[in-house]
Amino acid sequence: MIKLRACRVCKRVTEEMKCPVCNGDTVLEWKGYLFILQPDKSSVAKKAGIKEAGEYAIKVR
């Protein structure tokens, strides 16, 4: 079973120990899931401050 991790800095969801986008540390303790396809057209992405398409956690501990 694959354990997904979330970056503490940008909240990107990944399987890696370091975030591939910002090189921040990732943790296993996170909640919520956002899948953003078109951040420029998404009101949710704008509210969350997301500028790149991808998978994001809502809350990271």
N, C-alpha and C positions, 0 to 999 in steps of 0.2 A: 504494500500500500504506500502510495506517495504521500509524503507530508508536505503540505504547502506552507510556506513561510511568508511573512510580510515585512517589508522594509520599515524601519523606524523613522526614516527621514521622509521618503516620498510615498510610502504606503503601497508600493507596487507589490503584487503577489508573485512569488517565484518559488522554485525548488532549491535555489542556491543559498549558500551561507552568507554571501555578500550580494547586494543588489547589483544587477547588471547595468542599471541605468545611472544610479548616483554613487555606487560603491559603498553604500551605508550598510550597517549590520541588519540582519533579518532575525525575526523571532517567530516562535510557533504560536504565541498567544496573541490572537487577533480575532475580531468579530466582524461580521457583515461582509458583503461581497458586491463590488461594482464592476460591471463589464462595460467599458466605454468604447464605442465604435467610432463615433464622430464627435470628438470633444468640442469642436467649434460650433456645432449645432445643438449640443446638449445643455439644457439648463442645470441639470444635476452636476455635470462636469464643471461648469462655470462656478457653481456654488461651492464645490469641493476644491476648486483651484487646480483642476486637472487639465493639462494642456496636451497630453499625448494619449493616443488610444492604447488600451490595455486593460489588465485586470488589477483591481485595487481593493484594499481592505478599507472598511469604514472606520474601525477603531483598532489601534495597535497599542499594546501594553509594553 
